Amino acid sequence: MTIDKSLKISRGSIQSRNVLTRVERLKQLTEEERWNKGDSPYGLPKVRVAKVSLKRKKKVKQVDEDDTSVETAAE
């Protein structure tokens, strides 16, 4: 069964999750060297989730050369 188009989330509006899966937590703990391969995967310490914010592009105002020529013609 497919999802209706109105229910799909666009890529730009994806929010950061505040809960990681066990696999994601293990990956992050191994990078921080807080978990070794032989350790138990149960009772893992908490892992802080880095929030990702998208930077918006600044709009640049464009000056039209046609506007200046209209002003000189009106005078």
Contact map, one row per residue, 1 for C-alpha under 8 A:
111000000000000000000000000000000000000000000000000000000000000000000000000
111100000000000000000000000000000000000000000000000000000000000000000000000
111110110000000000000000000000000000000000000000000000000000000000000000000
011111110000000000000000000000000000000000000000000000000000000000000000000
001111110000000000000000000000000000000000000000000000000000000000000000000
000111110000000000000000000000000000000000000000000000000000000000000000000
001111111000000000000000000000000000000000000000000000000000000000000000000
001111111100000000000000000000000000000000000000000000000000000000000000000
000000111110110000000000000000000000000000000000000000000000000000000000000
000000011111110000000000000000000000000000000000000000000000000000000000000
000000001111110000000000000000000000000000000000000000000000000000000000000
000000000111110000000000000000000000000000000000000000000000000000000000000
000000001111111000000000000000000000000000000000000000000000000000000000000
000000001111111100000000000000000000000000000000000000000000000000000000000
000000000000111110000000000000000000000000000000000000000000000000000000000
000000000000011111000000000000000000000000000000001100000000000000000000000
000000000000001111110000000000000000000000000000100000000000000000000000000
000000000000000111110000000000000000000000000000100000000000000000000000000
000000000000000011111000000000000000000000000000100000000000000000000000000
000000000000000011111111100000000000000000000000100000000000000000000000000
000000000000000000111111100000000000000000000000000000000000000000000000000
000000000000000000011111110000000000000010000000000000000000000000000000000
000000000000000000011111111000000000000000000000000000000000000000000000000
000000000000000000011111111100000000000000000000000000000000000000000000000
000000000000000000011111111110000000000000000010000000000000000000000000000
000000000000000000000111111111000010000010000000000000000000000000000000000
000000000000000000000011111111100000000000000000000000000000000000000000000
000000000000000000000001111111110000000000000010000000000000000000000000000
000000000000000000000000111111111110000000000010000000000000000000000000000
000000000000000000000000011111111111000000000000000000000000000000000000000
000000000000000000000000001111111100000000000000000000000000000000000000000
000000000000000000000000000111111110000000000000000000000000000000000000000
000000000000000000000000000011111111000000000000000000000000000000000000000
000000000000000000000000000011111111000000000000000000000000000000000000000
000000000000000000000000010011011111101000000000000000000000000000000000000
000000000000000000000000000001001111111000000000000000000000000000000000000
000000000000000000000000000000000011111000000000000000000000000000000000000
000000000000000000000000000000000001111100000000000000000000000000000000000
000000000000000000000000000000000011111110000000000000000000000000000000000
000000000000000000000000000000000000011111100000000000000000000000000000000
000000000000000000000100010000000000001111110000000000000000000000000000000
000000000000000000000000000000000000000111110000000000000000000000000000000
000000000000000000000000000000000000000111111000000000000000000000000000000
000000000000000000000000000000000000000011111100000000000000000000000000000
000000000000000000000000000000000000000000111110000000000000000000000000000
000000000000000000000000000000000000000000011111000000000000000000000000000
000000000000000000000000100110000000000000001111100000000000000000000000000
000000000000000000000000000000000000000000000111110000000000000000000000000
000000000000000011110000000000000000000000000011111000000000000000000000000
000000000000000000000000000000000000000000000001111100000000000000000000000
000000000000000100000000000000000000000000000000111110000000000000000000000
000000000000000100000000000000000000000000000000011111000000000000000000000
000000000000000000000000000000000000000000000000001111100000000000000000000
000000000000000000000000000000000000000000000000000111110000000000000000000
000000000000000000000000000000000000000000000000000011111000000000000000000
000000000000000000000000000000000000000000000000000001111100000000000000000
000000000000000000000000000000000000000000000000000000111110000000000000000
000000000000000000000000000000000000000000000000000000011111000000000000000
000000000000000000000000000000000000000000000000000000001111100000000000000
000000000000000000000000000000000000000000000000000000000111110000000000000
000000000000000000000000000000000000000000000000000000000011111000000000000
000000000000000000000000000000000000000000000000000000000001111100000000000
000000000000000000000000000000000000000000000000000000000000111110000000000
000000000000000000000000000000000000000000000000000000000000011111110000000
000000000000000000000000000000000000000000000000000000000000001111111000000
000000000000000000000000000000000000000000000000000000000000000111111100000
000000000000000000000000000000000000000000000000000000000000000111111110000
000000000000000000000000000000000000000000000000000000000000000111111111000
000000000000000000000000000000000000000000000000000000000000000011111111100
000000000000000000000000000000000000000000000000000000000000000001111111110
000000000000000000000000000000000000000000000000000000000000000000111111111
000000000000000000000000000000000000000000000000000000000000000000011111111
000000000000000000000000000000000000000000000000000000000000000000001111111
000000000000000000000000000000000000000000000000000000000000000000000111111
000000000000000000000000000000000000000000000000000000000000000000000011111
